[in-house]
Amino acid sequence: MKKIIFFLIDGIADSISNKNFATPLKTARKKNINKLLDQSFLGQLLPLTKEEWPKQGNKSVTGLANLGILGYEKKIQTIKRGPLEAIGSDFVYQNGHLAIRFDFATVNKNLKVIDRRAGRNTFGLQTLIKALNKMTFDIPFILRKTYGHRGVLIFFKKNLSDKISDSDPYKNGEKVKKIKNINNDKISKQTALLVQKFLDKSHQLLNNHPINKQRLNKKIPPANYLLTREAGNKIVKLHNFFKKNKFKNGVVIAENGVIKGGCLLAGFQAQTLPEIHNLQERYNFIYKKIQQNINKYQLIYVHLKEADEAAHDKNPLKKRKFFEFFDQWFGNLYFSLSKNIIFIISGDHITNSKSGMHQWGAVPLLIVNSPIKNNPQGFDEMNAKKTNIVLRPKALWQLIRKYN
């Protein structure tokens, strides 16, 4: 039975308005992938249907989309990102704990958001996490930094509600949102007040912390506010992915966070991608982990974040350059491995480089070195659409199993 390496390129696609629309994926030079097109199958993957796409999907959808790709179509709407982030940061999460994803952000004295991601600069963030964890508060809590500017906040009191709003306005230039109760019951009201009190107290600490003075001196935006989103207090048990799909086993290679959390919940083992800022060094680490694990696991599932971040920053040139980098890296990997491996390259959602937002829709799906082939002319959104093939994840995994 062949091994499978699945590259999940976060935010792989851009929306296409006409057949000549020059997306980063289309315009990127992909000489290695192009060499393999005659032994490839191209189509589209639809991780989530329109009905499954969450209300805040244009802002945050990766956690659900990943579970969608793994073939979970029922119950996933009840899984919030907070608990997935907690599991993905190696926290032993228990149902009842309130977990909330957060981003370090920069705000001015009027709480207007200057930068939702604090410049994507991690200088001193671990020190700030340590300081916050020493803060006295009404109930037990812990903060964990996951990756980059991101983290997770967990409250241990079990009678807290997840029916609360986000503090993230999802747009620079707007004031942070006050935490409000979504449901009108007593516990939801108390929880909203409690979380808001925590954010106020943490803002005061962050605003006066020496690290943020150092960041300002270095001309780095201060990390002086926690923008929270997607609170959750429970996890739904999922059927084991490998038993369900009759694969032997698998490992996910991903940073701490939502992808790793979802895969652990589905029964994967994990190899954690550490925080490596140099792109080449980061991909050297991934390359090494694939080589080390290819004989141990039937499926290696690799999460790649760079395209999504470039699109969120409205930087299509950076997104295009990432695809060119990936093509070169992928070529080196492909030709170094046994040919008894099926490679899958796809993504979780569209991230529009113009708006910086997620969009619902199908994304390109390329399968290399399997018995199924359709002679694609190129690997991009338009060529994928021209195939008129749209697979749901269950159908994809059935196809791989059938021809493996």
N, C-alpha and C positions, 0 to 999 in steps of 0.2 A: 504493500500500500504506500502511495506517495506521501511525502511530507507536504505541509502547506504553510506558506508564509503569507500572512495577510497584513498589508500596509494600510492602516487607517489614517489617511491624510485629513486631518481636521480642517474643515472649511475648504475642501479641495476645489469646489466649483464656484464660478461666478454666474450670475443670471445672464441669459442671452436674449437680446432684443431682436436680432435678425441674424441671418446666416453668415454675415461677414463680421459679426461683432468680435472684436479682438480681445478675448479674455486672457489673463495671465497664463493659464494652462495652454491655451491655443498658441500663443506667441512664443512661449518658451522653447528653446532649442532642446530637443529630446532625442539626440542621435542614438543613444543606447536602446531606449524603448522603441524607437522607430525600426531598429534592426530586428526586433523581436515580433513585429506586428504580423508577419506571415505565420507565426505559430501562436497567435493570440485570438481571444474572443473578446469582443467589445459590446457592451450594452449599457444599460442604466440600472442603478440600484435605487430603490425607494425605501429608505430606512423607516419612515413613518408616513402613514396615510394622512390626508388632510384632517381627518377626524382625530387621529392620534397626536397631531401636532399641538403642543401646549399653547395656552393663551399667551404666554410670554416667550414663545418660541423664537421670535425675532431677536430676543435679547439673550436667552439662555436655553439651550436645547441639547447640548452635547450628551449629558447623562442619559436622557431618554433615548436619543438617537442611537447611542452605543448599545443600549439594551434592545432597541429595535433591530439593529444589525445582527445581533446574536439570536434573533428569532423570537423574542418575547413580545407578543402582541396583546396579551391580556394582563391586567393588573398593574402594568408599569406606570400608568397615569397616577397611581397612588404613591409612587416612590418619589420622594423629594430629593433634591440635590444635596442638601445638608448632610443627611445620613450617609449618602454615597461618598461624599468627601471625607467624612469621618472614617469610614471603613478603608478608604483609599489612602489614608494617612497612617494606617496600621493601628488605629485605635480600636479597642475591643468594644464595639458599639452595642448597646442594649436598647431594646424597644422601650420607649418612655423617655430616654434622653432627648433633649431638644438640641439638634445640631443645625447650625446656620453657616452657610458659606459666606466668606467676606473677602473683600479686596482692600488692601491699604490704598488710601486715596489722599489727594491734596485738596484742602478747602481753605478759603480765606476766613477772615474774622467774622463774616456774616454767614458762614457755613455754605457758601456758594462753592460748588465743585469746580476746581481749576483743572484737575487731572484725575480721572477715575482710577488710574492705575499707578499713580505716584511716579510717573515717568518710566514705568517698567524697570526701575532701578532698585536692586535688592540691598544696596548698602545699608547696613545696620538694622535690617528688618528682624533678624533673629534676636538681636539685643532688645528690640522693642517688644517682641513676643515674650521674652523672659521677664521684662519689666511689667507687662500687662498681667502675666500669670501670678505675679506677687501682689497684685492689687487686691485689697480687701473688698469683699462684696457680700450681698445679702445671702447668696446661695453658692454652693460649690460650682466651679467652672474650670475649663481649660481651653486655651487657644493653641492651635498647631499651625505652623506655617506649612503649606503643601508644596507650592512651587512658584517661583517668581514673586509677584506681589499678592499672591492668593493664599488663603488660609481657611481654617474652619474653627468655629466657636461652638463649644459644647457645654450645655448646662445639665447638671446631674439630677436636679429635682425632677421627679417623674410625673408630677401633675401639672405640667405646663402644656399649653396648646400650641399647635403649629399653624393655627388660623390667624396669623399676623402678617402684616404687610412688610415690604422691603424698605430699607433706608436708601437704597441706590436709586437715584433718579434716572439712571441709564443714559445720561447725557451730560457732557461738560457744560458749564455755564448756568446750570440750574442748582437751586438749593437742595441740600440733602432732605430726604423725606422723613417725616416723623413716623415712628412705628405706630401703627394703628391696629386695632383688633378687626379682623374680617368677620368673624362670628360675633354675635352680641351677647354671648354667655359670660358669666363672671370670670371663668378661668382664662378665656381669651383676652378679656380686658386687663386682668392682672398680669398676664404674660407680656402683653404689649407695653405696659408701663415698666415692667421689670427690664425688658430688653432695651427700651429707650434710656432708662436710668444707667444701664451698663455702657451704652454708647456715649452718653454724656460724660460719664466718669472717665472712660478710656480716652475720649478726645482731650480732656483736660490734661491727663498724664502725657499723652503723645505730644501735645502742643508745646509742653514745657520740657520735653526730654532733650538732653544734650545731643543725642544722635541727630535729631532734626535740626539743631543748630549747625552741626557738622555738615549735614546734607545741604543746607542753605549756603554754607561757606564753599562747598564744592559745586555750587550751582545745580544741585539736584533738587527736584521738588520735594518738600517735606512730606513724610508719610504720617499725617496727623488726624486721619479719620478712618473708621472702619465702615465701609459700605456693605451692608448685609443684604442677603437675598436667599430665597428658597429654604425657609425653615422647615424642618421635618422632625417628627418624633417617632417614626416607626419604619420598619423595613418589611416588605413582603417576601416570603420565602419563594425562591425560584427553583424550578426543576433544573437539575444538573445539565448543563449544556452538552457535555460529552456523552452522557447516557442517552439524552434525548436524540442526539444526532449520530450516535454510534461511531464516534471518534474515540481513539484511545485515550488521549490526554492533551493538555495544552498549557502554554504559559503566555502571559501578557508582559510585554516590555513597555512600561509607561512610567511617567512621573507620578509622585504621590498625588492623589486627587480622584476625580469622578470616574475616569475611564478605568483606572486600576480598581477602584471600589466596586464598580459594576461587574467587572470580570471576576473579582474574588467572590462576589455574591453568586456568580454563575458557575463556579467550580474550577476556575483557572488557578494555577500557581502564578506567582508574580516575580519578576525581576525589576526592581525599582530603578528608574532612570534618575540619577542624582542631579543636583542643580549644577550643570556645566554650561557656562555662558558662551564659550567659544563653540561656534557651530561645527567646525571640523572635529574638535575633540568630542563633542556630544555624539556625533555620528560614528566616530571611532569606537566609542563605548557601545553603541547599539550594534555595530558590526561585530564586535568581539562577543557580545552576549548571544547574538544569533549563531555564530560559529560554535560557541560553547554548548548551546542548547539544542542544536538541530538533530542530534542523535538521541536526545532524551525525550523529545515531545513530538507528537504528530502535527500539532498546530502551534505555530508561533504567531502571535497577534501583536502587532507593533503600532503604537500610537505616536503620530508625528504632528506636532502642534504649530509649526512655524508658519504655514500658509494662512491659517486662521488668524494668527496674531497680526500678520502683515495686512490682511484684509480689514480687520477691526481698526487698524491704524490708518485705513484709507490709503494704503501704499501699494498699488498694483505692481509697480516696478519691483519692489522687494518680494512680493509674492511670486512674480515671474522668475526672479533670480533664484528663489528657493527651489522651484521646480527644476531649473537647470542644474542646480547643485544636487538635488535628489537623483536626477537622471544619471549623472556621472557616478554618484555613490552607488546607486542601484546597479549600474552596469558592472562595477568592480565586484559587488557582492554576487551578482548573478553568475558571472563567469568564474567565480572562485568556488562555487558549490556544485554538488552533484546535480546532474540534470534530472534526477528522480524527485523533483520538487515542483509543486504547483505554486505560482506566485499570483496573488490577488492584490490589485491596487484600486482603492476606491476611497470614499469619504463618508462623513456622517451627515453633512448638510451643505447647502450653499451659504457662503459668506460673501456678500456683495462688497467688492473693493471700493465702490463709489459711495455707498451709504454707510459702510462699516457694520451693517446689520446682517443677521441670519435671515434666510428666506426658505420657505418650504419648497420642495421640489426634488426630483430625481437627480442623482449625481452620476458621473461617469464610472463605469466598472470595467476594469481590464483584467482578464484571466490569461496568464502566460504559462505555456508548457503543459497544457492539459489536452485531452483528446478532442475537445470542442474548439472549433476555430471558425471565424467568419471573415477573415481577410480585411480587417479594418484599415482605413486610409490614414488614420491619425488618432492619437489619444487626446481628446478634448471634448468639451461639452456638445458642440455641434455634431461632430462625427458620431458621438454616442447617441445623440437624439435621432440621427438619420437611420440608425439600425431598427428603430421602432420596437426595441426590446426593453421592457421595463420589468425587472425582477424584484419581487419582495424577498426579504432575507431568508424566509423559510425555503423558498424555491431555489435560492442560491446555494444553500447548504445541501439541499437534496441533489442538486445538479453536481456539486463537487463530490458528494458521496457516491453517486451513481457512476461517475466516470473516473473514479479513483481506484 
